[in-house]
Each structure stands twice: as structure tokens, then as C-alpha cells.
Amino acid sequence: MDSVIDKAFAAALYGDGDEGLDAGASMLAAAPGADDELRGRGEEYLRRAWERGWQPADVVRVVRRDLAETHLNLTAALIHAETGRYPHLPPRWATQLADIGPGAERPQDRFSSATVHLQLYRLLLRLPPIEPVGPPPGGAVPGPVEGEPRTLTRIRALLAKAEATGFPEEAEALTAKAQELMARHSVDEALLAARTHAKNVPAACRVGVDAPYETAKAILLDAVASANRCRAVWNEALGFTTVVGFEPDLEAVELLYTSLLVQGTSAMTRAEAEQRAGGRKRTKTFRQSFLMAYAHRIGGRLATAGEHAVTEAAETSRDTALLPVLAARDVAVTDRAEQMFPETTTTRVRGATDGAGWTHGTAAADRAHVPGRGGRAPDADRSLGRGRGR
């Protein structure tokens, strides 16, 4: 059956049109005995993707963006089958696999099923190399960690409540407390590592930045990363930002960004409903301006909050080593980011054109209730680090 698959793949995977796909799908539809080998080839393409720096969530993100639900189901099934081969998986993979789900495939006729396989394999085959943010499966991984730190569990619970409540004052208290715990947790981890001479080094993770309004979302994520002593590099073409930092700070960035994005999107929906109720029709421009203002205001407030937290920690602990320790970690993070992205460029992103959207977005950022003060005018701009695959 290899010859049938080889011929089908030669016809379907290396061209851009539908003619080759149809020819390849017809060959596979007429060869039921090739089904196992066909799925095996899909797992092989996934292994190649892992070797080129991709992780399960990255693959799913691209498939969701470029293909259809049937391809997404097939992708999930193949990922679970392929990763089931390994006795141990790298950090973060278990969470990604749980988020992906089992990927139940819907029954299709043989030609349609073969077409879906070939379309997916064409995409997998063309994935470019990207900067790895961890080892591929099958390599050496750190020993198992029993659960997560209690502080992160508390932060997660506080942010979940902030997202769920319909009362701005309650969300204010919950989010402020979560930010306070994040900053304190980061300082404690840095001091502990210094005192025990732990050989901690900066790590990295990827966070999806999906359309629509991906520029505003990337700015928000950059602000959250900077406030938590991390560096963020946005890959617009592939729809993600790579965040570089020490592990406790990466966890804080993921939690806070996700929560602030949920809160901001909910606030935008409410503001748009109020505008419609007032007889003013709002558009994509309103939403874009809203989220840009939200991201800019949050950036200023997070920066102030981070500086305040460090100052307070230094005064409380009276540990003269704190500021040098944090400075050394900042240098290590910058060095790691520059090693990963030697060709990073900086893009200046210009802001909003809808004044009402900007005003509502700024107010929503204030209600997100991160301690501190700050903000920018609608014509302000911000720099974003951008990287590309190697």
C-alpha cells in the first residue's frame, strides 16, 4: 500500500490547486487497506512538527485558523495518538492536550475523508521551523511536580471570580488582590532561587493572539509581560506571541492576560450595547479603538503596579539583595530573548480613530482594577517586538 500512498501524496501535497488533491483522494478512497498507513503518515508529520519547535496548541491554532472543523477533529485525534507513544511529555503539554479534547471524527464517505486527511497533511508539511520553547517529546524533561504552588491556585481562583462577577467594585478588589499576589510570588521565588543558588534559567511559552483585533491583544499581552519582568515577541503571521521569562512569571503572565482579555471583551460588549441603546451605531472601528485604549491604559497601570510591588517588598523584607537579584534576572531574560530572536524588529503601532471607543476602553481598563495610575491619549503609539520563524 505504500506505493498507493506515495502516489497519492505526490499528487496532493506538493501543489496548490484542487486538482492534485482530488486525484490523491480518489486513489486513497479506492484503497481501503491504506487507511492505517494514512493515519500513520499523519503522526509522522506531527513528529516532524515537534522537532521544528511546534507544540500541540500551536498546531491546533493554525488548523483552526486555516482549515475547518473536520480538520480540527482529525488533528486532535492524531495528536492524542502520537503523543500517547511517550512515557513522559514536556512541561505544559498535558494542559494543552486537555484543552484540545479527544477529537471525535464524524463519519464521512471515503473520498471526503481522504480529502480532509490530505488537506491537513499539506498544511502540516508546510509548517516552518519556529523557535522552540521547550524540549520535544521523548527527550529529557524535568522531574514531576506535584500540583502547583498554593499562591497560583489562589490567584487563579481570584481571577475566575473577577471574570464572573457582574459588579465592578467586586472585580476591582479581586483583580487587585490577584495582581498583588503575583508580584509578591515573583519576588519570593527570585529571592529563594538566589539564597539556594538554584540554577534557574529563563524559560519561554507561546500564547495565542487570535483575530480579530490581534494588534490590540498583542499590545495587551506585551504590557502584561513587561509588568511581570518578561519579554514578549509577537509573530503576527502565525498568530502567537512568545513570552520569555522565569517560570513563575510566565505563569502569572498567562493567567493575568487571559483574565484581562475576558474582562475587556465583556466590557466592550456592554459598552457597545449601551451605544446602540443610545441610538449610535457602532462598528469595527469602535471595537478596535476600545481594545487599543484598554490595552494602553492597562499597560501604564501594570507598570506602576509592578514598580510599587517591588519597592514595597524591598522595604518590608529589608533584604539588600532583592534589587540586584531582580536586575540580574532582568538581564538573563533579555539575553535569552535576544538569543531566541536575533532578528526581532520593533514596529510602532498607531492607535485609535473612534473617540467614543477610546473613552469607553479607557474606563474599562480602569475598572479592571490593577493598582496604579496611567494612560495615553488616542494618538499615542506603542512599540511591539516582532519575530519570525527561523
Secondary structure, DSSP 8 states (H G I E B T S, - for coil): -HHHHHHHHHHHSS-SSHHHHHHHHHHHHT-GGGHHHHHHHHHHHHHHHHHTT--HHHHHHHHHHHS-HHHHHHHHHHHHHHHTT-SS--TTHHHHHHHH---------HHHHHHHHHHHHHHHHT------SS--TTS-------S--HHHHHHHHHHHHHHH-S-HHHHHHHHHHHHHHHHHHHHHHHHHHHHTT-----EEEEEE--SSSHHHHHHHHHHHHHHTT-EEEEETTTTEEEEEE-HHHHHHHHHHHHHHHHHHHHHHHHHHHHHHHTT----HHHHHHHHHHHHHHHHHHHHHHHHHHHHHHHHHH--TTHHHHHHHHHHHHHHHHHHH-TT-EEEEEE--S-HHHHHHHHHHHHHT--SS-----TT-EEEEEE----
